[in-house]
Amino acid sequence: MAKAHVPICHIHGDSDATMPLELNSGELARRYRAFGGEMTLNVARGRGHDMWSGWFECQELVEFVMAHARPVARDRPGVSVGK
């Protein structure tokens, strides 16, 4: 993915005991960047491995998606576009 220049945006809690930040998302970010990839790692302070609403309300994630969205090729055969 890094070679294909696919950017990644990831959110990880700094209090996650199930999937520790540095051993998981931190390591992914380090390796991905070492391969030349672009990765944004947003650290949610005081959050663990839980269903906090902030995971789904992250402005940085919205901005990332908007910045990297590409228009759908409406005239390509086989491409379905919802209304």
PDB file with one MODEL, atoms N, CA, C and O in Angstrom:
MODEL        1
ATOM      1  N   MET A   1       0.815  -1.173   0.000  1.00  0.00           N
ATOM      2  CA  MET A   1       0.000   0.000   0.000  1.00  0.00           C
ATOM      3  C   MET A   1       0.870   1.251   0.000  1.00  0.00           C
ATOM      4  O   MET A   1       0.557   2.221  -0.691  1.00  0.00           O
ATOM      5  N   ALA A   2       1.941   1.242   0.755  1.00  0.00           N
ATOM      6  CA  ALA A   2       2.817   2.415   0.799  1.00  0.00           C
ATOM      7  C   ALA A   2       3.392   2.693  -0.581  1.00  0.00           C
ATOM      8  O   ALA A   2       3.479   3.848  -0.999  1.00  0.00           O
ATOM      9  N   LYS A   3       3.780   1.656  -1.279  1.00  0.00           N
ATOM     10  CA  LYS A   3       4.346   1.800  -2.623  1.00  0.00           C
ATOM     11  C   LYS A   3       3.329   2.387  -3.591  1.00  0.00           C
ATOM     12  O   LYS A   3       3.690   3.105  -4.524  1.00  0.00           O
ATOM     13  N   ALA A   4       2.054   2.078  -3.363  1.00  0.00           N
ATOM     14  CA  ALA A   4       0.976   2.601  -4.209  1.00  0.00           C
ATOM     15  C   ALA A   4       0.493   3.963  -3.717  1.00  0.00           C
ATOM     16  O   ALA A   4      -0.458   4.517  -4.269  1.00  0.00           O
ATOM     17  N   HIS A   5       1.133   4.505  -2.690  1.00  0.00           N
ATOM     18  CA  HIS A   5       0.802   5.818  -2.133  1.00  0.00           C
ATOM     19  C   HIS A   5      -0.617   5.887  -1.572  1.00  0.00           C
ATOM     20  O   HIS A   5      -1.311   6.890  -1.740  1.00  0.00           O
ATOM     21  N   VAL A   6      -1.037   4.824  -0.910  1.00  0.00           N
ATOM     22  CA  VAL A   6      -2.349   4.797  -0.262  1.00  0.00           C
ATOM     23  C   VAL A   6      -2.185   5.390   1.138  1.00  0.00           C
ATOM     24  O   VAL A   6      -1.481   4.816   1.969  1.00  0.00           O
ATOM     25  N   PRO A   7      -2.825   6.528   1.410  1.00  0.00           N
ATOM     26  CA  PRO A   7      -2.696   7.132   2.726  1.00  0.00           C
ATOM     27  C   PRO A   7      -3.562   6.408   3.755  1.00  0.00           C
ATOM     28  O   PRO A   7      -4.595   5.832   3.415  1.00  0.00           O
ATOM     29  N   ILE A   8      -3.131   6.443   5.005  1.00  0.00           N
ATOM     30  CA  ILE A   8      -3.870   5.801   6.093  1.00  0.00           C
ATOM     31  C   ILE A   8      -4.137   6.840   7.176  1.00  0.00           C
ATOM     32  O   ILE A   8      -3.269   7.647   7.508  1.00  0.00           O
ATOM     33  N   CYS A   9      -5.340   6.807   7.714  1.00  0.00           N
ATOM     34  CA  CYS A   9      -5.678   7.602   8.890  1.00  0.00           C
ATOM     35  C   CYS A   9      -6.191   6.623   9.935  1.00  0.00           C
ATOM     36  O   CYS A   9      -7.125   5.862   9.682  1.00  0.00           O
ATOM     37  N   HIS A  10      -5.574   6.649  11.106  1.00  0.00           N
ATOM     38  CA  HIS A  10      -5.919   5.674  12.135  1.00  0.00           C
ATOM     39  C   HIS A  10      -6.091   6.389  13.468  1.00  0.00           C
ATOM     40  O   HIS A  10      -5.382   7.351  13.764  1.00  0.00           O
ATOM     41  N   ILE A  11      -7.036   5.912  14.267  1.00  0.00           N
ATOM     42  CA  ILE A  11      -7.277   6.459  15.597  1.00  0.00           C
ATOM     43  C   ILE A  11      -7.030   5.340  16.604  1.00  0.00           C
ATOM     44  O   ILE A  11      -7.514   4.221  16.428  1.00  0.00           O
ATOM     45  N   HIS A  12      -6.272   5.646  17.664  1.00  0.00           N
ATOM     46  CA  HIS A  12      -5.950   4.628  18.657  1.00  0.00           C
ATOM     47  C   HIS A  12      -5.907   5.281  20.038  1.00  0.00           C
ATOM     48  O   HIS A  12      -5.311   6.345  20.211  1.00  0.00           O
ATOM     49  N   GLY A  13      -6.534   4.648  21.004  1.00  0.00           N
ATOM     50  CA  GLY A  13      -6.518   5.150  22.372  1.00  0.00           C
ATOM     51  C   GLY A  13      -5.196   4.883  23.058  1.00  0.00           C
ATOM     52  O   GLY A  13      -4.593   3.825  22.877  1.00  0.00           O
ATOM     53  N   ASP A  14      -4.744   5.851  23.852  1.00  0.00           N
ATOM     54  CA  ASP A  14      -3.453   5.673  24.535  1.00  0.00           C
ATOM     55  C   ASP A  14      -3.560   4.832  25.809  1.00  0.00           C
ATOM     56  O   ASP A  14      -2.549   4.531  26.443  1.00  0.00           O
ATOM     57  N   SER A  15      -4.792   4.454  26.182  1.00  0.00           N
ATOM     58  CA  SER A  15      -4.994   3.608  27.369  1.00  0.00           C
ATOM     59  C   SER A  15      -5.528   2.231  27.000  1.00  0.00           C
ATOM     60  O   SER A  15      -6.160   1.571  27.825  1.00  0.00           O
ATOM     61  N   ASP A  16      -5.286   1.799  25.790  1.00  0.00           N
ATOM     62  CA  ASP A  16      -5.786   0.519  25.302  1.00  0.00           C
ATOM     63  C   ASP A  16      -4.892  -0.615  25.798  1.00  0.00           C
ATOM     64  O   ASP A  16      -3.769  -0.780  25.322  1.00  0.00           O
ATOM     65  N   ALA A  17      -5.392  -1.393  26.753  1.00  0.00           N
ATOM     66  CA  ALA A  17      -4.621  -2.517  27.300  1.00  0.00           C
ATOM     67  C   ALA A  17      -4.753  -3.756  26.420  1.00  0.00           C
ATOM     68  O   ALA A  17      -3.889  -4.632  26.457  1.00  0.00           O
ATOM     69  N   THR A  18      -5.821  -3.841  25.629  1.00  0.00           N
ATOM     70  CA  THR A  18      -6.041  -4.989  24.746  1.00  0.00           C
ATOM     71  C   THR A  18      -5.099  -4.940  23.549  1.00  0.00           C
ATOM     72  O   THR A  18      -4.504  -5.951  23.176  1.00  0.00           O
ATOM     73  N   MET A  19      -4.967  -3.762  22.951  1.00  0.00           N
ATOM     74  CA  MET A  19      -4.104  -3.538  21.789  1.00  0.00           C
ATOM     75  C   MET A  19      -3.244  -2.315  22.101  1.00  0.00           C
ATOM     76  O   MET A  19      -3.587  -1.209  21.685  1.00  0.00           O
ATOM     77  N   PRO A  20      -2.140  -2.486  22.820  1.00  0.00           N
ATOM     78  CA  PRO A  20      -1.333  -1.333  23.222  1.00  0.00           C
ATOM     79  C   PRO A  20      -0.903  -0.472  22.026  1.00  0.00           C
ATOM     80  O   PRO A  20      -0.490  -0.982  20.985  1.00  0.00           O
ATOM     81  N   LEU A  21      -1.012   0.819  22.206  1.00  0.00           N
ATOM     82  CA  LEU A  21      -0.735   1.782  21.139  1.00  0.00           C
ATOM     83  C   LEU A  21       0.607   1.558  20.458  1.00  0.00           C
ATOM     84  O   LEU A  21       0.658   1.397  19.239  1.00  0.00           O
ATOM     85  N   GLU A  22       1.681   1.545  21.214  1.00  0.00           N
ATOM     86  CA  GLU A  22       3.019   1.451  20.612  1.00  0.00           C
ATOM     87  C   GLU A  22       3.271   0.121  19.908  1.00  0.00           C
ATOM     88  O   GLU A  22       3.993   0.078  18.912  1.00  0.00           O
ATOM     89  N   LEU A  23       2.688  -0.957  20.409  1.00  0.00           N
ATOM     90  CA  LEU A  23       2.909  -2.272  19.812  1.00  0.00           C
ATOM     91  C   LEU A  23       2.027  -2.529  18.594  1.00  0.00           C
ATOM     92  O   LEU A  23       2.262  -3.488  17.859  1.00  0.00           O
ATOM     93  N   ASN A  24       1.029  -1.699  18.368  1.00  0.00           N
ATOM     94  CA  ASN A  24       0.093  -1.924  17.271  1.00  0.00           C
ATOM     95  C   ASN A  24       0.095  -0.742  16.305  1.00  0.00           C
ATOM     96  O   ASN A  24       0.856  -0.744  15.336  1.00  0.00           O
ATOM     97  N   SER A  25      -0.722   0.246  16.544  1.00  0.00           N
ATOM     98  CA  SER A  25      -0.809   1.385  15.628  1.00  0.00           C
ATOM     99  C   SER A  25       0.500   2.170  15.557  1.00  0.00           C
ATOM    100  O   SER A  25       0.873   2.657  14.490  1.00  0.00           O
ATOM    101  N   GLY A  26       1.191   2.294  16.674  1.00  0.00           N
ATOM    102  CA  GLY A  26       2.478   2.978  16.672  1.00  0.00           C
ATOM    103  C   GLY A  26       3.488   2.264  15.785  1.00  0.00           C
ATOM    104  O   GLY A  26       4.220   2.897  15.025  1.00  0.00           O
ATOM    105  N   GLU A  27       3.518   0.945  15.891  1.00  0.00           N
ATOM    106  CA  GLU A  27       4.436   0.152  15.057  1.00  0.00           C
ATOM    107  C   GLU A  27       4.026   0.192  13.594  1.00  0.00           C
ATOM    108  O   GLU A  27       4.880   0.278  12.712  1.00  0.00           O
ATOM    109  N   LEU A  28       2.727   0.130  13.331  1.00  0.00           N
ATOM    110  CA  LEU A  28       2.236   0.242  11.950  1.00  0.00           C
ATOM    111  C   LEU A  28       2.679   1.569  11.348  1.00  0.00           C
ATOM    112  O   LEU A  28       3.184   1.601  10.226  1.00  0.00           O
ATOM    113  N   ALA A  29       2.496   2.659  12.077  1.00  0.00           N
ATOM    114  CA  ALA A  29       2.887   3.982  11.587  1.00  0.00           C
ATOM    115  C   ALA A  29       4.391   4.029  11.293  1.00  0.00           C
ATOM    116  O   ALA A  29       4.816   4.532  10.253  1.00  0.00           O
ATOM    117  N   ARG A  30       5.180   3.501  12.219  1.00  0.00           N
ATOM    118  CA  ARG A  30       6.642   3.501  12.020  1.00  0.00           C
ATOM    119  C   ARG A  30       7.031   2.748  10.758  1.00  0.00           C
ATOM    120  O   ARG A  30       7.796   3.252   9.936  1.00  0.00           O
ATOM    121  N   ARG A  31       6.502   1.544  10.607  1.00  0.00           N
ATOM    122  CA  ARG A  31       6.862   0.719   9.445  1.00  0.00           C
ATOM    123  C   ARG A  31       6.323   1.298   8.142  1.00  0.00           C
ATOM    124  O   ARG A  31       7.022   1.316   7.129  1.00  0.00           O
ATOM    125  N   TYR A  32       5.067   1.775   8.170  1.00  0.00           N
ATOM    126  CA  TYR A  32       4.453   2.312   6.956  1.00  0.00           C
ATOM    127  C   TYR A  32       5.235   3.523   6.456  1.00  0.00           C
ATOM    128  O   TYR A  32       5.497   3.660   5.261  1.00  0.00           O
ATOM    129  N   ARG A  33       5.603   4.396   7.390  1.00  0.00           N
ATOM    130  CA  ARG A  33       6.391   5.573   7.015  1.00  0.00           C
ATOM    131  C   ARG A  33       7.780   5.188   6.529  1.00  0.00           C
ATOM    132  O   ARG A  33       8.317   5.836   5.630  1.00  0.00           O
ATOM    133  N   ALA A  34       8.371   4.146   7.106  1.00  0.00           N
ATOM    134  CA  ALA A  34       9.688   3.671   6.663  1.00  0.00           C
ATOM    135  C   ALA A  34       9.641   3.188   5.217  1.00  0.00           C
ATOM    136  O   ALA A  34      10.636   3.265   4.496  1.00  0.00           O
ATOM    137  N   PHE A  35       8.479   2.691   4.798  1.00  0.00           N
ATOM    138  CA  PHE A  35       8.299   2.255   3.412  1.00  0.00           C
ATOM    139  C   PHE A  35       7.881   3.406   2.501  1.00  0.00           C
ATOM    140  O   PHE A  35       7.608   3.199   1.319  1.00  0.00           O
ATOM    141  N   GLY A  36       7.832   4.614   3.051  1.00  0.00           N
ATOM    142  CA  GLY A  36       7.502   5.782   2.246  1.00  0.00           C
ATOM    143  C   GLY A  36       6.025   6.133   2.219  1.00  0.00           C
ATOM    144  O   GLY A  36       5.606   6.994   1.446  1.00  0.00           O
ATOM    145  N   GLY A  37       5.226   5.471   3.061  1.00  0.00           N
ATOM    146  CA  GLY A  37       3.792   5.728   3.089  1.00  0.00           C
ATOM    147  C   GLY A  37       3.433   6.925   3.954  1.00  0.00           C
ATOM    148  O   GLY A  37       4.211   7.366   4.800  1.00  0.00           O
ATOM    149  N   GLU A  38       2.247   7.429   3.722  1.00  0.00           N
ATOM    150  CA  GLU A  38       1.712   8.544   4.502  1.00  0.00           C
ATOM    151  C   GLU A  38       0.687   7.988   5.481  1.00  0.00           C
ATOM    152  O   GLU A  38      -0.302   7.379   5.073  1.00  0.00           O
ATOM    153  N   MET A  39       0.924   8.198   6.773  1.00  0.00           N
ATOM    154  CA  MET A  39      -0.013   7.720   7.781  1.00  0.00           C
ATOM    155  C   MET A  39      -0.217   8.771   8.850  1.00  0.00           C
ATOM    156  O   MET A  39       0.738   9.296   9.422  1.00  0.00           O
ATOM    157  N   THR A  40      -1.479   9.068   9.108  1.00  0.00           N
ATOM    158  CA  THR A  40      -1.863   9.959  10.185  1.00  0.00           C
ATOM    159  C   THR A  40      -2.324   9.087  11.342  1.00  0.00           C
ATOM    160  O   THR A  40      -3.215   8.253  11.179  1.00  0.00           O
ATOM    161  N   LEU A  41      -1.728   9.275  12.499  1.00  0.00           N
ATOM    162  CA  LEU A  41      -2.111   8.522  13.687  1.00  0.00           C
ATOM    163  C   LEU A  41      -2.649   9.499  14.718  1.00  0.00           C
ATOM    164  O   LEU A  41      -1.901  10.279  15.307  1.00  0.00           O
ATOM    165  N   ASN A  42      -3.950   9.445  14.925  1.00  0.00           N
ATOM    166  CA  ASN A  42      -4.601  10.283  15.932  1.00  0.00           C
ATOM    167  C   ASN A  42      -4.682   9.488  17.228  1.00  0.00           C
ATOM    168  O   ASN A  42      -5.246   8.394  17.259  1.00  0.00           O
ATOM    169  N   VAL A  43      -4.123  10.036  18.285  1.00  0.00           N
ATOM    170  CA  VAL A  43      -4.132   9.364  19.579  1.00  0.00           C
ATOM    171  C   VAL A  43      -5.249   9.960  20.442  1.00  0.00           C
ATOM    172  O   VAL A  43      -5.266  11.155  20.735  1.00  0.00           O
ATOM    173  N   ALA A  44      -6.173   9.092  20.835  1.00  0.00           N
ATOM    174  CA  ALA A  44      -7.283   9.506  21.692  1.00  0.00           C
ATOM    175  C   ALA A  44      -6.830   9.380  23.141  1.00  0.00           C
ATOM    176  O   ALA A  44      -6.670   8.274  23.658  1.00  0.00           O
ATOM    177  N   ARG A  45      -6.629  10.498  23.778  1.00  0.00           N
ATOM    178  CA  ARG A  45      -6.117  10.536  25.157  1.00  0.00           C
ATOM    179  C   ARG A  45      -7.129   9.936  26.130  1.00  0.00           C
ATOM    180  O   ARG A  45      -8.308  10.292  26.123  1.00  0.00           O
ATOM    181  N   GLY A  46      -6.644   9.020  26.965  1.00  0.00           N
ATOM    182  CA  GLY A  46      -7.473   8.427  28.004  1.00  0.00           C
ATOM    183  C   GLY A  46      -8.478   7.394  27.526  1.00  0.00           C
ATOM    184  O   GLY A  46      -9.335   6.968  28.300  1.00  0.00           O
ATOM    185  N   ARG A  47      -8.392   6.982  26.269  1.00  0.00           N
ATOM    186  CA  ARG A  47      -9.336   6.008  25.724  1.00  0.00           C
ATOM    187  C   ARG A  47      -8.670   4.648  25.607  1.00  0.00           C
ATOM    188  O   ARG A  47      -7.475   4.532  25.337  1.00  0.00           O
ATOM    189  N   GLY A  48      -9.481   3.628  25.819  1.00  0.00           N
ATOM    190  CA  GLY A  48      -9.007   2.258  25.707  1.00  0.00           C
ATOM    191  C   GLY A  48      -9.675   1.561  24.532  1.00  0.00           C
ATOM    192  O   GLY A  48      -9.990   2.184  23.519  1.00  0.00           O
ATOM    193  N   HIS A  49      -9.883   0.274  24.682  1.00  0.00           N
ATOM    194  CA  HIS A  49     -10.514  -0.550  23.649  1.00  0.00           C
ATOM    195  C   HIS A  49     -12.005  -0.586  23.968  1.00  0.00           C
ATOM    196  O   HIS A  49     -12.509  -1.544  24.555  1.00  0.00           O
ATOM    197  N   ASP A  50     -12.702   0.481  23.569  1.00  0.00           N
ATOM    198  CA  ASP A  50     -14.097   0.633  23.976  1.00  0.00           C
ATOM    199  C   ASP A  50     -14.955   1.216  22.849  1.00  0.00           C
ATOM    200  O   ASP A  50     -14.463   1.458  21.747  1.00  0.00           O
ATOM    201  N   MET A  51     -16.228   1.434  23.135  1.00  0.00           N
ATOM    202  CA  MET A  51     -17.169   1.958  22.149  1.00  0.00           C
ATOM    203  C   MET A  51     -17.464   3.437  22.388  1.00  0.00           C
ATOM    204  O   MET A  51     -18.628   3.838  22.370  1.00  0.00           O
ATOM    205  N   TRP A  52     -16.466   4.232  22.604  1.00  0.00           N
ATOM    206  CA  TRP A  52     -16.566   5.665  22.797  1.00  0.00           C
ATOM    207  C   TRP A  52     -17.087   6.323  21.517  1.00  0.00           C
ATOM    208  O   TRP A  52     -16.611   6.012  20.425  1.00  0.00           O
ATOM    209  N   SER A  53     -18.045   7.216  21.643  1.00  0.00           N
ATOM    210  CA  SER A  53     -18.638   7.860  20.452  1.00  0.00           C
ATOM    211  C   SER A  53     -17.621   8.694  19.685  1.00  0.00           C
ATOM    212  O   SER A  53     -17.794   8.926  18.488  1.00  0.00           O
ATOM    213  N   GLY A  54     -16.579   9.142  20.344  1.00  0.00           N
ATOM    214  CA  GLY A  54     -15.549   9.939  19.689  1.00  0.00           C
ATOM    215  C   GLY A  54     -14.852   9.234  18.536  1.00  0.00           C
ATOM    216  O   GLY A  54     -14.340   9.889  17.628  1.00  0.00           O
ATOM    217  N   TRP A  55     -14.827   7.916  18.562  1.00  0.00           N
ATOM    218  CA  TRP A  55     -14.216   7.172  17.447  1.00  0.00           C
ATOM    219  C   TRP A  55     -14.942   7.509  16.147  1.00  0.00           C
ATOM    220  O   TRP A  55     -14.331   7.534  15.078  1.00  0.00           O
ATOM    221  N   PHE A  56     -16.235   7.766  16.240  1.00  0.00           N
ATOM    222  CA  PHE A  56     -17.070   7.970  15.062  1.00  0.00           C
ATOM    223  C   PHE A  56     -17.363   9.447  14.805  1.00  0.00           C
ATOM    224  O   PHE A  56     -18.088   9.786  13.870  1.00  0.00           O
ATOM    225  N   GLU A  57     -16.800  10.319  15.635  1.00  0.00           N
ATOM    226  CA  GLU A  57     -17.031  11.748  15.510  1.00  0.00           C
ATOM    227  C   GLU A  57     -15.719  12.524  15.366  1.00  0.00           C
ATOM    228  O   GLU A  57     -15.652  13.702  15.714  1.00  0.00           O
ATOM    229  N   CYS A  58     -14.716  11.885  14.872  1.00  0.00           N
ATOM    230  CA  CYS A  58     -13.383  12.469  14.775  1.00  0.00           C
ATOM    231  C   CYS A  58     -13.301  13.411  13.565  1.00  0.00           C
ATOM    232  O   CYS A  58     -13.379  12.967  12.420  1.00  0.00           O
ATOM    233  N   GLN A  59     -13.144  14.714  13.830  1.00  0.00           N
ATOM    234  CA  GLN A  59     -13.075  15.700  12.748  1.00  0.00           C
ATOM    235  C   GLN A  59     -11.874  15.448  11.845  1.00  0.00           C
ATOM    236  O   GLN A  59     -11.970  15.633  10.632  1.00  0.00           O
ATOM    237  N   GLU A  60     -10.749  15.031  12.413  1.00  0.00           N
ATOM    238  CA  GLU A  60      -9.557  14.754  11.603  1.00  0.00           C
ATOM    239  C   GLU A  60      -9.820  13.630  10.610  1.00  0.00           C
ATOM    240  O   GLU A  60      -9.335  13.670   9.479  1.00  0.00           O
ATOM    241  N   LEU A  61     -10.595  12.617  11.034  1.00  0.00           N
ATOM    242  CA  LEU A  61     -10.925  11.515  10.132  1.00  0.00           C
ATOM    243  C   LEU A  61     -11.820  12.009   8.998  1.00  0.00           C
ATOM    244  O   LEU A  61     -11.618  11.641   7.841  1.00  0.00           O
ATOM    245  N   VAL A  62     -12.803  12.835   9.325  1.00  0.00           N
ATOM    246  CA  VAL A  62     -13.688  13.398   8.293  1.00  0.00           C
ATOM    247  C   VAL A  62     -12.874  14.207   7.288  1.00  0.00           C
ATOM    248  O   VAL A  62     -13.060  14.069   6.079  1.00  0.00           O
ATOM    249  N   GLU A  63     -11.984  15.042   7.783  1.00  0.00           N
ATOM    250  CA  GLU A  63     -11.150  15.860   6.903  1.00  0.00           C
ATOM    251  C   GLU A  63     -10.233  14.996   6.044  1.00  0.00           C
ATOM    252  O   GLU A  63     -10.008  15.302   4.873  1.00  0.00           O
ATOM    253  N   PHE A  64      -9.702  13.916   6.621  1.00  0.00           N
ATOM    254  CA  PHE A  64      -8.851  12.996   5.870  1.00  0.00           C
ATOM    255  C   PHE A  64      -9.635  12.365   4.722  1.00  0.00           C
ATOM    256  O   PHE A  64      -9.162  12.334   3.586  1.00  0.00           O
ATOM    257  N   VAL A  65     -10.820  11.869   5.016  1.00  0.00           N
ATOM    258  CA  VAL A  65     -11.650  11.229   3.986  1.00  0.00           C
ATOM    259  C   VAL A  65     -11.989  12.231   2.884  1.00  0.00           C
ATOM    260  O   VAL A  65     -11.893  11.915   1.698  1.00  0.00           O
ATOM    261  N   MET A  66     -12.381  13.429   3.279  1.00  0.00           N
ATOM    262  CA  MET A  66     -12.731  14.449   2.287  1.00  0.00           C
ATOM    263  C   MET A  66     -11.520  14.816   1.417  1.00  0.00           C
ATOM    264  O   MET A  66     -11.658  15.007   0.208  1.00  0.00           O
ATOM    265  N   ALA A  67     -10.358  14.912   2.022  1.00  0.00           N
ATOM    266  CA  ALA A  67      -9.149  15.285   1.282  1.00  0.00           C
ATOM    267  C   ALA A  67      -8.705  14.201   0.308  1.00  0.00           C
ATOM    268  O   ALA A  67      -8.085  14.500  -0.712  1.00  0.00           O
ATOM    269  N   HIS A  68      -9.019  12.946   0.617  1.00  0.00           N
ATOM    270  CA  HIS A  68      -8.544  11.847  -0.214  1.00  0.00           C
ATOM    271  C   HIS A  68      -9.636  11.192  -1.052  1.00  0.00           C
ATOM    272  O   HIS A  68      -9.372  10.232  -1.776  1.00  0.00           O
ATOM    273  N   ALA A  69     -10.843  11.699  -0.959  1.00  0.00           N
ATOM    274  CA  ALA A  69     -11.937  11.131  -1.765  1.00  0.00           C
ATOM    275  C   ALA A  69     -11.701  11.473  -3.229  1.00  0.00           C
ATOM    276  O   ALA A  69     -11.182  12.537  -3.568  1.00  0.00           O
ATOM    277  N   ARG A  70     -12.088  10.563  -4.060  1.00  0.00           N
ATOM    278  CA  ARG A  70     -11.975  10.781  -5.503  1.00  0.00           C
ATOM    279  C   ARG A  70     -13.359  10.730  -6.112  1.00  0.00           C
ATOM    280  O   ARG A  70     -14.214   9.976  -5.647  1.00  0.00           O
ATOM    281  N   PRO A  71     -13.591  11.522  -7.148  1.00  0.00           N
ATOM    282  CA  PRO A  71     -14.907  11.463  -7.788  1.00  0.00           C
ATOM    283  C   PRO A  71     -15.154  10.086  -8.395  1.00  0.00           C
ATOM    284  O   PRO A  71     -14.226   9.427  -8.865  1.00  0.00           O
ATOM    285  N   VAL A  72     -16.393   9.666  -8.377  1.00  0.00           N
ATOM    286  CA  VAL A  72     -16.769   8.390  -8.967  1.00  0.00           C
ATOM    287  C   VAL A  72     -16.874   8.560 -10.475  1.00  0.00           C
ATOM    288  O   VAL A  72     -17.440   9.542 -10.956  1.00  0.00           O
ATOM    289  N   ALA A  73     -16.334   7.617 -11.211  1.00  0.00           N
ATOM    290  CA  ALA A  73     -16.424   7.646 -12.677  1.00  0.00           C
ATOM    291  C   ALA A  73     -17.811   7.167 -13.080  1.00  0.00           C
ATOM    292  O   ALA A  73     -18.030   5.969 -13.255  1.00  0.00           O
ATOM    293  N   ARG A  74     -18.737   8.090 -13.224  1.00  0.00           N
ATOM    294  CA  ARG A  74     -20.142   7.759 -13.497  1.00  0.00           C
ATOM    295  C   ARG A  74     -20.356   7.087 -14.848  1.00  0.00           C
ATOM    296  O   ARG A  74     -21.321   6.341 -15.016  1.00  0.00           O
ATOM    297  N   ASP A  75     -19.486   7.332 -15.801  1.00  0.00           N
ATOM    298  CA  ASP A  75     -19.683   6.786 -17.139  1.00  0.00           C
ATOM    299  C   ASP A  75     -18.971   5.473 -17.385  1.00  0.00           C
ATOM    300  O   ASP A  75     -19.008   4.956 -18.502  1.00  0.00           O
ATOM    301  N   ARG A  76     -18.320   4.917 -16.366  1.00  0.00           N
ATOM    302  CA  ARG A  76     -17.613   3.655 -16.558  1.00  0.00           C
ATOM    303  C   ARG A  76     -18.582   2.495 -16.422  1.00  0.00           C
ATOM    304  O   ARG A  76     -19.377   2.460 -15.482  1.00  0.00           O
ATOM    305  N   PRO A  77     -18.529   1.547 -17.344  1.00  0.00           N
ATOM    306  CA  PRO A  77     -19.377   0.365 -17.230  1.00  0.00           C
ATOM    307  C   PRO A  77     -19.056  -0.395 -15.941  1.00  0.00           C
ATOM    308  O   PRO A  77     -17.893  -0.555 -15.570  1.00  0.00           O
ATOM    309  N   GLY A  78     -20.096  -0.851 -15.279  1.00  0.00           N
ATOM    310  CA  GLY A  78     -19.911  -1.654 -14.073  1.00  0.00           C
ATOM    311  C   GLY A  78     -19.780  -0.851 -12.811  1.00  0.00           C
ATOM    312  O   GLY A  78     -19.708  -1.432 -11.727  1.00  0.00           O
ATOM    313  N   VAL A  79     -19.744   0.475 -12.902  1.00  0.00           N
ATOM    314  CA  VAL A  79     -19.640   1.319 -11.720  1.00  0.00           C
ATOM    315  C   VAL A  79     -21.038   1.713 -11.296  1.00  0.00           C
ATOM    316  O   VAL A  79     -21.775   2.335 -12.062  1.00  0.00           O
ATOM    317  N   SER A  80     -21.403   1.354 -10.087  1.00  0.00           N
ATOM    318  CA  SER A  80     -22.729   1.660  -9.562  1.00  0.00           C
ATOM    319  C   SER A  80     -22.630   2.864  -8.632  1.00  0.00           C
ATOM    320  O   SER A  80     -21.803   2.882  -7.721  1.00  0.00           O
ATOM    321  N   VAL A  81     -23.462   3.858  -8.859  1.00  0.00           N
ATOM    322  CA  VAL A  81     -23.451   5.080  -8.072  1.00  0.00           C
ATOM    323  C   VAL A  81     -24.817   5.202  -7.393  1.00  0.00           C
ATOM    324  O   VAL A  81     -25.847   5.274  -8.064  1.00  0.00           O
ATOM    325  N   GLY A  82     -24.817   5.224  -6.069  1.00  0.00           N
ATOM    326  CA  GLY A  82     -26.067   5.389  -5.324  1.00  0.00           C
ATOM    327  C   GLY A  82     -26.588   6.811  -5.412  1.00  0.00           C
ATOM    328  O   GLY A  82     -25.835   7.747  -5.683  1.00  0.00           O
ATOM    329  N   LYS A  83     -27.867   6.962  -5.184  1.00  0.00           N
ATOM    330  CA  LYS A  83     -28.480   8.303  -5.229  1.00  0.00           C
ATOM    331  C   LYS A  83     -28.878   8.756  -3.873  1.00  0.00           C
ATOM    332  O   LYS A  83     -29.408   9.857  -3.721  1.00  0.00           O
TER     333      LYS A  83
ENDMDL
END
